[in-house]
């Protein structure tokens, strides 16, 4: 399994207790969809290594769970895992329709504005507390476009285009 075949689920943030549990941060709008995973892929030395989950416990934080991996038996065994990114195969994601999309899937799509036409290709997506943003190059400068339902008119997966109706002057800021 390669990184291209996967999506980043989150990361291991810390040890939890003395029996080998780790706390996992799940970077998803619906973290509960991942509470009952059987395994994950852990990035170790730039490789994806499968880790099987023996036990999982909910945390008081909705985006975190405490997990015990097979062959991780103590807090000492967890130390090399702390900070590691977690991945799952992309095939486990439900297919989205309409204007819904996964951020990792939208990279490389063109943004076409109703007034300005083709304004550039999405190079990155930034997640923020208040608003998430598409990053693209426009007139040789990086610009951020807020991901707002009101601006987003259509996601054309076949042609890799996001059609938007941006407010006048937004790209001049």
Secondary structure, 3 states (H helix, E strand, C coil): CCHHHEEEEEEEEEEECCCCEEEEEECCCCHHHHCCCCEEEEEECCEEEEEEEEEEEECCCCCEEEEEECCCCCHHHHCCCCCCEEEEEHHHCCCCCCCCCCHHHHCCCEEEECCCEEEEEEEEEECCCCCCEEEEEECCEEEEEECCCCCEEEEECCCCEEEECCCCCHHHC
